[in-house]
Amino acid sequence: MENLDSLRRFCFSVTDSGPEGDDLAQNTVERLMDKGVPADVPFTAWMLRVCKNLWIDYLRANARTHPADSDELERHMGSVDGASEALGNVHFAEVTTAIKKLDPEQRLVLGLVTVEGHTYREAADILDIPVGTVMSRLSRARIRLLELTGEVKQ
């Protein structure tokens, strides 16, 4: 139960959809309850790896994801008060749109490192890829986000 919020945030960060994120989280919990967790692995890393595998299976089966609307994103991410809110909403919408354009592999790494705060090593272990690949995907994701939001020229 203590990992449920983290799981839901991660699911939402990779699906961009509240309902799909909740479905992914539920499927992950069901899989963990059904199959269990090996005794020799950290629970959080295993949970996120199972989640990642389920999400990849979902992408392959459906060949697309459904974007969340701005109200859904704000409910999960929060917003700022006052005059900053309008500017923040514009920037938030740009970033959200840009994230949707990233490759799924980049979104996974971005979700683990940026949203969930995992180290590169932890993300590599969760995704079962080398640390260098995590660093490369994260770097490419950040550069692409800057390009897509107009912060850097393409």
C-alpha positions as CSV (number, residue, x, y, z in Angstrom):
1,M,0.0,0.0,0.0
2,E,2.9,2.4,0.8
3,N,4.0,2.2,-2.9
4,L,0.6,2.8,-4.5
5,D,1.0,6.5,-4.9
6,S,4.4,6.1,-6.5
7,L,3.0,3.4,-8.8
8,R,0.0,5.5,-9.8
9,R,2.3,8.5,-10.6
10,F,4.6,6.4,-12.7
11,C,1.6,4.8,-14.5
12,F,0.2,8.3,-15.2
13,S,3.5,9.6,-16.4
14,V,3.9,6.8,-19.0
15,T,0.2,6.6,-20.2
16,D,-0.8,10.3,-20.0
17,S,-4.2,9.2,-19.1
18,G,-5.9,8.9,-15.7
19,P,-8.1,6.0,-16.6
20,E,-5.4,4.1,-18.5
21,G,-2.9,4.9,-15.7
22,D,-5.3,3.5,-13.1
23,D,-5.9,0.4,-15.2
24,L,-2.1,-0.1,-15.6
25,A,-1.7,0.4,-11.8
26,Q,-4.5,-2.1,-11.1
27,N,-3.1,-4.6,-13.5
28,T,0.3,-4.3,-11.9
29,V,-1.1,-4.8,-8.4
30,E,-3.0,-7.8,-9.6
31,R,0.0,-9.3,-11.3
32,L,2.1,-8.8,-8.2
33,M,-0.5,-10.4,-6.0
34,D,-0.9,-13.3,-8.4
35,K,2.7,-14.0,-9.2
36,G,4.4,-12.6,-6.0
37,V,7.7,-10.9,-5.7
38,P,11.0,-12.8,-5.6
39,A,12.6,-12.6,-2.2
40,D,16.0,-11.4,-3.5
41,V,14.8,-8.2,-5.3
42,P,13.8,-4.8,-3.9
43,F,10.0,-4.6,-4.0
44,T,9.7,-1.1,-5.6
45,A,12.1,-2.0,-8.4
46,W,10.2,-5.2,-9.1
47,M,6.9,-3.5,-9.0
48,L,8.0,-0.9,-11.5
49,R,9.6,-3.5,-13.8
50,V,6.3,-5.5,-13.8
51,C,4.4,-2.2,-14.6
52,K,6.8,-1.4,-17.4
53,N,6.4,-4.8,-18.9
54,L,2.6,-4.6,-18.7
55,W,2.7,-1.1,-20.3
56,I,4.8,-2.4,-23.2
57,D,2.4,-5.3,-23.7
58,Y,-0.5,-2.8,-23.7
59,L,1.3,-0.6,-26.3
60,R,2.0,-3.6,-28.5
61,A,-1.6,-4.9,-28.3
62,N,-3.3,-1.5,-28.9
63,A,-0.6,0.3,-31.0
64,R,-1.6,3.7,-29.4
65,T,-2.4,5.5,-26.2
66,H,-5.1,8.0,-25.4
67,P,-4.0,11.4,-24.2
68,A,-5.3,12.8,-20.9
69,D,-7.1,16.1,-21.0
70,S,-5.8,19.2,-19.1
71,D,-8.3,18.8,-16.3
72,E,-7.1,15.3,-15.7
73,L,-3.5,16.3,-15.7
74,E,-4.1,19.2,-13.3
75,R,-5.9,17.0,-10.9
76,H,-2.9,14.7,-10.7
77,M,-0.2,17.4,-11.0
78,G,-1.6,20.4,-9.2
79,S,-1.4,24.0,-10.4
80,V,-0.2,27.4,-9.2
81,D,-2.2,30.3,-7.9
82,G,-2.8,33.8,-9.2
83,A,-1.4,35.4,-12.3
84,S,1.2,32.7,-12.6
85,E,-1.5,30.2,-13.2
86,A,-2.2,31.3,-16.8
87,L,1.4,31.3,-17.7
88,G,1.9,28.0,-15.9
89,N,-1.0,26.4,-17.7
90,V,0.3,27.5,-21.1
91,H,3.8,26.1,-20.3
92,F,2.2,23.0,-18.7
93,A,0.2,22.3,-21.9
94,E,3.3,22.7,-24.0
95,V,5.3,20.3,-21.9
96,T,2.4,17.8,-21.8
97,T,2.1,17.9,-25.6
98,A,5.8,17.6,-26.0
99,I,6.0,14.6,-23.6
100,K,3.3,12.8,-25.7
101,K,5.6,13.1,-28.7
102,L,8.5,11.3,-27.0
103,D,9.4,7.7,-27.8
104,P,7.9,5.3,-25.3
105,E,11.4,4.3,-24.1
106,Q,12.2,8.0,-23.4
107,R,8.9,8.5,-21.5
108,L,9.7,5.4,-19.3
109,V,13.1,6.8,-18.3
110,L,11.7,10.3,-17.9
111,G,9.0,9.0,-15.7
112,L,11.3,7.0,-13.5
113,V,14.0,9.5,-13.1
114,T,12.2,12.9,-13.3
115,V,8.7,12.0,-11.9
116,E,9.6,9.3,-9.4
117,G,13.1,10.5,-8.5
118,H,14.9,7.2,-9.0
119,T,18.6,7.2,-9.6
120,Y,20.0,6.2,-13.0
121,R,21.1,2.9,-11.5
122,E,17.6,2.2,-10.1
123,A,16.0,3.1,-13.4
124,A,18.4,0.8,-15.2
125,D,17.6,-2.0,-12.9
126,I,13.9,-1.5,-13.2
127,L,14.0,-1.3,-17.0
128,D,16.7,-4.0,-17.2
129,I,18.9,-1.9,-19.4
130,P,22.5,-0.5,-18.9
131,V,22.9,2.7,-17.0
132,G,24.5,4.3,-20.1
133,T,21.3,3.6,-22.0
134,V,19.2,5.3,-19.2
135,M,21.5,8.4,-19.4
136,S,21.3,8.5,-23.2
137,R,17.5,8.2,-23.3
138,L,17.1,10.8,-20.6
139,S,19.4,13.2,-22.3
140,R,17.7,12.7,-25.7
141,A,14.3,13.1,-24.0
142,R,15.3,16.4,-22.3
143,I,16.8,17.7,-25.5
144,R,13.7,16.8,-27.5
145,L,11.5,18.4,-24.8
146,L,13.5,21.6,-25.1
147,E,13.1,21.5,-28.9
148,L,9.4,20.8,-28.8
149,T,8.7,23.6,-26.3
150,G,10.7,26.1,-28.3
151,E,13.4,26.5,-25.7
152,V,16.1,25.3,-28.1
153,K,16.1,25.5,-31.9
154,Q,15.9,22.2,-33.7
